[in-house]
Amino acid sequence: MNITRRAAAKTFLATVGGGVIFGRNRPASAAESRNAPEENIKTQVCVIGGGSGGTGAALAAARAGAKVVLLERESILGGTGTCAWVCVWRPVMGANGIPRNIYMAMKEDPLGASGTDYALSGMAGRAKDGKWLPTKPSLVYEPRAFDYAAREMLEATGQCQTLLATTFCRARVENDTIKAVEAWFAGKRLVIKADVFIDCTADGDVCADAGCEYHMGEDPQSLYNEPSAPEQAEMSLNAMTLCYRITDTGVPQKPYLPKGVKSGSCPLGACYDKMPNGDVVVNAVSMIKGNAVLCMEYSRLMREAQRRVHAHFHAIQTQTSGKTQWNTWTISGIAPRIGVRETRRILGDYVLTENDCRAGLAKQSHKDVIAIADHAIDLHGHRGRFYRLDGPYGIPYRCLLPKGVRNLMIASRAASFSHIAASSCRLQRTMMTLGQAAGNAAALAIKHHVDPRRIDVAELQVRLQSQGVDITALASHS
Ligand SMILES: Cc1cc2nc3c(=O)[nH]c(=O)nc-3n(C[C@H](O)[C@H](O)[C@H](O)COP(=O)(O)OP(=O)(O)OC[C@H]3O[C@@H](n4cnc5c(N)ncnc54)[C@H](O)[C@@H]3O)c2cc1C
């Protein structure tokens, strides 16, 4: 079923009896709110969520001269990439702006990032004479290096106040305008007023709280006319993964399985990416069904995922048909957060669909493309599917404009995409590039005293191109 805001709330209540919703914070009770000390902050752009999209948005707006406040509930920037240890940038086109700047800064740190040449990872691949020619390599980075580089670059602007360990909890909306957002830090309530707000929470929390419509799960074919969509809408989210890190000790290791954990009780398919220090980060792709995020309390989910990490590594150490490649390796760390691929998708002025991804730039007629991408359609739901694309497609600016609120933008995996399109364009560098577009657009809106919907998109495009963002694919296609 395709879920609107009200129906989703009902589903949550029916399945968890009002329990924890991941990424959603329990609002303080009225009594708590009254007694808490309050601090007011006034800024021009408020970015909520400091992951891939949020880092791009805050940096772009601040570099464009706007006064920015960036809120992040964790103690480091980078979101899923750093906190869930999805510290791998798969090849994708178009990411030549802020992601490239961050990569170059991470490379300054001797063990910050691996990958020989940034340009080589600038294309998912290309079909030629009926054959698929993949490009390589992925770029792998240390989570701490991303956080450090992003913080340095934000500080260098002199325009951004970064508030870590600060959790957004409520949007104050009047007449289709967000007047302020409320957030909590150490028992103190912050009230942040801004001209433009950018939701980069990944779950679309700000948009949902402001009353924007959203969808979850598989869209029915009738909605966007997508060839691969099922006939009926279905509540099926992409699988989640708790990533872990393994280290080569150099001497044979006795396979370890904690009590009560069954070896192999986790699907074995996984990506193994070499970290700059020689460790390997393991992403067991279908570790936990995506829908569990809707009906399990997070701590139980985390516990189950930790068991599956051990089950996974034990199985690959012992069951790989006599291969011993991991027999000297051991688990050296488990990410502190589960990697969630999909939750809400906020309805914007335009919804990017499978038809856009398959048509590609040449056949799309959008005048407002602000980013390109070419990663495969890559679904890890109960009907896993993987289709490679022949070339890049454009993402219109309108995908960043949630319907119904005039001064709110969205730059995260929860932006206005269909379920299928989101599986292609959710990559971190694409999210960062969307953030770069949103941050620049917010700065333009402020400069010209208009809503983000009313900016001159051609001016935005020129600005993005001057910052290295590839929106025509000419640079990457050569
Ligand atoms: C297991 C897995 C494997 C993947 N593999 C790859 C890959 O190999 N390569 C690749 O490029 N992409 C990969 N992806 C996709 C990619 O990592 C995500 O789609 C991308 O990181 C999403 O970026 P984002 O900015 O939307 O969200 P995030 O990066 O998750 O950032 C959201 C931020 O908002 C913060 N936040 C949320 N709520 C609040 C709140 N209430 N108050 C304050 N802050 C808040 C969060 O703490 C977080 O920092 C993978 C994803 C997963 C889960």
The ligand as an ORCA input file, in Angstrom:
! r2SCAN-3c Opt
* xyz 0 1
  C      23.734     -0.361      4.073
  C      23.816      0.742      3.070
  C      24.751      0.655      2.038
  C      24.877      1.699      1.130
  N      25.879      1.648      0.199
  C      26.231      2.789     -0.434
  C      27.450      2.865     -1.166
  O      28.189      1.895     -1.268
  N      27.779      4.059     -1.735
  C      26.984      5.163     -1.632
  O      27.334      6.228     -2.138
  N      25.796      5.103     -0.966
  C      25.429      3.954     -0.346
  N      24.263      3.893      0.382
  C      23.304      5.017      0.329
  C      23.747      6.219      1.115
  O      24.621      5.882      2.156
  C      22.551      6.984      1.684
  O      21.472      6.995      0.780
  C      22.977      8.412      1.960
  O      24.016      8.399      2.936
  C      21.824      9.244      2.444
  O      22.271     10.558      2.644
  P      21.352     11.578      3.406
  O      22.066     12.862      3.460
  O      19.999     11.505      2.809
  O      21.200     10.950      4.870
  P      22.293     10.707      5.986
  O      23.645     10.705      5.418
  O      21.871      9.501      6.739
  O      22.159     11.983      6.905
  C      21.030     12.281      7.673
  C      21.514     13.020      8.896
  O      20.424     13.597      9.592
  C      20.626     13.431     10.983
  N      19.318     13.502     11.635
  C      18.259     12.694     11.459
  N      17.241     13.075     12.243
  C      17.672     14.161     12.915
  C      17.065     15.015     13.873
  N      15.836     14.818     14.306
  N      17.779     16.045     14.378
  C      19.073     16.258     13.959
  N      19.686     15.472     13.046
  C      18.995     14.446     12.526
  C      21.271     12.056     11.059
  O      21.941     11.867     12.293
  C      22.204     12.089      9.869
  O      23.471     12.608     10.192
  C      24.056      2.851      1.258
  C      23.103      2.921      2.271
  C      23.000      1.890      3.174
  C      22.020      2.017      4.294
*
